[in-house]
Amino acid sequence: MEKLGIDSLLRRPEMGAFLGMVFVAIFFSIFGGILFMSPQGIASWLNVAANLGIIAIPVGFLMIAGELDISVGAMLPAASMTTGIISGHYGLPIIIGILAPLALGAVVGLINGFLVIRTNVPSLIITMGTLFALAGLSLFLSVYFTNTTSAAITAPDWAKAIFGSFIGGTYQILVIWWIAISIIHFYFLHLSPWGNWVYAMGGDKISARNAGIPTDRLTIGLFVLSSVSASFVGMCQAILFNSAQVSAGQSYIFNSIISVVVGGVLLTGGFGSVVGIVFGTITFAIVNQGIYFTNFDRNLSSLIIGAMLLIAVLANNTFRKMALSYTRKKKA
């Protein structure tokens, strides 16, 4: 087994994300007081990380493959409202309210992926169109069916226990889902042949296609995974909070991208890891929630998040340059 050297350690996509996570955790532990590291304090940012993390990893896959999906911001409330309208407003069985939004996510993902591979229009533009179209359609159909932009829902006990409960009255069940899904995604990207295909697409899609990699099918599959993941979170939130809102979810567009970039994924594609995205998501959640435990002005939260993004990008680039420099010196 090859010994893990300094150069290989520095090249790890998650290295900068891990150090950033440790730094912000220490920072808010000092300035946030004892409450920040209490079970309630940990739950405040861990619950945020779980909801965001389930979406961030598939978005990260797309970015590694050289694509981008911002339609998740509309997919989440659309799925939430689908559950609310079907099982809340009309009282249909909750199993339909669970499967319908997931099916909607699959359809939207298929549309996104098909348009990207058939039109050669950048995925940012395609998913931006889907974002506005889906948001407008959700608003129209919500008002049409319910005469309002929200829907109440009371799920049966078994559905609440699986998708919308609190563990110990503090931690959302989505934390367990996030851990399980992250493990599955880790296997997909780092241990299965499909992961190598994703990296190859991000490096050079034309060369990947010429090498026999089914780039079109993989692209569509990644878009479906992204949309279904956002749908899953939206459905779980509707069951957890017993209501759905058309306006919810827009923040997930930028928050997921920030988490992925902080996690060490290159915007140009071909580089990143699931562990790094998990670290980036936790880092974002800590900063997002940690400021409420301090005496800092709450209006500074966006400034801190923006600064964190810039510092993380610079740190990740620095680590890669250090690794390359170390490797060259070692070979000389």
MIDREN-476454 format. One record per residue (C-alpha): x, y, z. Coordinates in steps of 0.5 Angstrom, whole numbers, padded with zeros to 4 digits, always signed. Layout:
BEGIN
XYZ/...
***
This chain:
BEGIN
+0000+0000+0000/+0003+0007-0002/+0005+0011+0004/+0001+0018+0004/+0006+0023+0003/+0005+0031+0004/+0004+0032-0003/-0002+0027-0004/-0005+0030+0003/-0005+0037+0000/-0008+0035-0007/-0014+0032-0003/-0020+0036-0005/-0023+0036+0002/-0016+0038+0006/-0018+0046+0005/-0025+0044+0007/-0023+0041+0013/-0019+0046+0016/-0024+0051+0014/-0029+0047+0018/-0024+0047+0024/-0023+0054+0024/-0030+0056+0024/-0032+0051+0029/-0027+0054+0034/-0028+0061+0032/-0036+0060+0034/-0034+0056+0040/-0030+0062+0043/-0035+0067+0041/-0041+0063+0041/-0040+0061+0048/-0042+0055+0051/-0049+0054+0048/-0046+0054+0041/-0043+0047+0043/-0049+0045+0047/-0054+0039+0044/-0059+0045+0042/-0053+0049+0039/-0050+0043+0035/-0057+0041+0033/-0059+0048+0030/-0053+0048+0025/-0053+0040+0024/-0060+0040+0022/-0059+0046+0017/-0053+0042+0014/-0057+0036+0013/-0063+0039+0009/-0057+0043+0005/-0052+0037+0004/-0057+0032+0001/-0058+0037-0005/-0051+0040-0005/-0048+0033-0006/-0051+0032-0013/-0050+0039-0015/-0043+0038-0013/-0043+0032-0018/-0046+0036-0023/-0040+0041-0022/-0035+0036-0022/-0038+0034-0029/-0037+0041-0032/-0045+0042-0031/-0049+0046-0026/-0056+0046-0024/-0060+0052-0021/-0067+0049-0022/-0066+0046-0015/-0069+0053-0012/-0075+0052-0015/-0075+0044-0015/-0076+0044-0007/-0082+0048-0006/-0085+0045-0012/-0084+0038-0009/-0087+0041-0002/-0093+0044-0005/-0094+0038-0009/-0094+0034-0002/-0098+0039+0001/-0104+0039-0005/-0104+0032-0006/-0104+0029+0001/-0106+0036+0005/-0111+0040+0001/-0114+0034-0002/-0113+0028+0003/-0110+0023-0002/-0106+0017+0002/-0099+0020+0004/-0096+0015+0000/-0098+0019-0006/-0096+0025-0003/-0089+0022-0002/-0088+0019-0009/-0091+0024-0013/-0086+0030-0012/-0080+0025-0013/-0083+0023-0020/-0084+0031-0021/-0077+0031-0019/-0075+0026-0024/-0079+0029-0030/-0075+0036-0029/-0069+0032-0029/-0070+0029-0035/-0072+0035-0038/-0066+0039-0036/-0061+0033-0038/-0065+0032-0045/-0064+0040-0046/-0057+0040-0044/-0055+0035-0049/-0059+0036-0055/-0058+0044-0055/-0051+0045-0053/-0054+0051-0049/-0050+0052-0042/-0053+0048-0037/-0053+0055-0033/-0058+0058-0038/-0062+0051-0039/-0063+0051-0031/-0064+0058-0030/-0070+0057-0035/-0073+0051-0031/-0072+0055-0025/-0077+0061-0027/-0081+0056-0031/-0082+0051-0025/-0083+0057-0020/-0088+0060-0024/-0092+0054-0025/-0092+0052-0018/-0095+0059-0016/-0100+0058-0021/-0102+0051-0020/-0102+0053-0012/-0107+0058-0013/-0111+0055-0018/-0112+0048-0014/-0112+0052-0007/-0113+0059-0008/-0107+0060-0003/-0100+0060-0004/-0099+0055+0002/-0102+0048+0004/-0103+0045+0011/-0102+0037+0012/-0102+0032+0017/-0098+0026+0016/-0099+0019+0019/-0095+0017+0025/-0091+0012+0020/-0089+0018+0015/-0087+0023+0020/-0083+0018+0024/-0079+0016+0017/-0079+0023+0014/-0081+0028+0019/-0079+0027+0026/-0074+0030+0031/-0069+0025+0034/-0069+0027+0042/-0074+0032+0040/-0068+0036+0037/-0065+0033+0031/-0069+0032+0025/-0069+0025+0022/-0066+0028+0016/-0059+0028+0019/-0060+0020+0019/-0062+0021+0012/-0056+0025+0010/-0051+0021+0013/-0054+0015+0009/-0054+0018+0003/-0047+0021+0003/-0044+0014+0004/-0048+0012-0002/-0046+0018-0006/-0038+0017-0003/-0039+0010-0006/-0041+0012-0013/-0036+0017-0014/-0030+0014-0011/-0031+0007-0011/-0035+0005-0017/-0033+0006-0024/-0038+0011-0025/-0035+0016-0021/-0029+0016-0026/-0033+0017-0031/-0036+0024-0028/-0029+0026-0027/-0027+0025-0034/-0033+0029-0036/-0031+0035-0032/-0024+0034-0035/-0026+0034-0042/-0033+0031-0044/-0031+0030-0052/-0025+0026-0050/-0029+0022-0045/-0034+0021-0050/-0029+0018-0055/-0026+0014-0050/-0033+0010-0050/-0036+0013-0044/-0044+0014-0044/-0043+0022-0043/-0051+0023-0045/-0054+0018-0041/-0049+0020-0035/-0051+0027-0036/-0058+0026-0036/-0058+0021-0030/-0054+0027-0026/-0059+0032-0027/-0065+0027-0025/-0061+0026-0019/-0060+0033-0017/-0068+0034-0018/-0070+0028-0014/-0066+0030-0008/-0069+0037-0008/-0075+0034-0009/-0074+0029-0003/-0072+0035+0002/-0078+0039+0000/-0083+0033+0001/-0079+0032+0008/-0080+0039+0010/-0087+0039+0008/-0088+0033+0013/-0084+0035+0018/-0087+0042+0019/-0094+0040+0017/-0094+0045+0011/-0092+0047+0005/-0090+0054+0002/-0089+0056-0005/-0084+0062-0004/-0079+0057+0000/-0073+0054-0002/-0070+0060-0007/-0064+0060-0002/-0062+0053-0003/-0059+0055-0010/-0053+0059-0008/-0052+0056-0001/-0051+0049-0005/-0046+0052-0009/-0043+0056-0004/-0042+0049+0000/-0040+0045-0006/-0034+0051-0007/-0032+0051+0000/-0032+0044+0000/-0026+0044-0006/-0030+0043-0012/-0027+0047-0018/-0032+0051-0022/-0029+0049-0028/-0030+0041-0027/-0026+0035-0026/-0024+0036-0019/-0028+0035-0012/-0030+0030-0007/-0036+0028-0003/-0032+0028+0004/-0030+0035+0002/-0037+0037+0000/-0040+0035+0007/-0034+0039+0010/-0036+0045+0006/-0044+0044+0008/-0042+0043+0015/-0038+0050+0015/-0043+0054+0011/-0048+0051+0016/-0044+0053+0022/-0043+0060+0020/-0050+0061+0018/-0052+0059+0025/-0046+0061+0029/-0047+0068+0028/-0054+0068+0032/-0050+0065+0038/-0045+0071+0038/-0046+0078+0040/-0044+0080+0033/-0049+0084+0028/-0054+0079+0025/-0053+0084+0019/-0046+0081+0018/-0048+0074+0016/-0048+0075+0009/-0042+0079+0009/-0038+0073+0013/-0041+0068+0008/-0039+0072+0002/-0032+0073+0005/-0032+0065+0007/-0033+0063+0000/-0027+0068-0003/-0022+0065+0003/-0024+0058+0001/-0023+0059-0006/-0016+0062-0005/-0015+0057+0000/-0016+0051-0004/-0012+0054-0010/-0006+0055-0005/-0007+0048-0003/-0006+0045-0010/-0001+0050-0012/+0003+0048-0006/+0002+0040-0008/+0004+0041-0015/+0010+0045-0012/+0012+0040-0007/+0012+0034-0013/+0016+0038-0018/+0021+0039-0012/+0021+0032-0010/+0022+0030-0017/+0028+0035-0019/
***
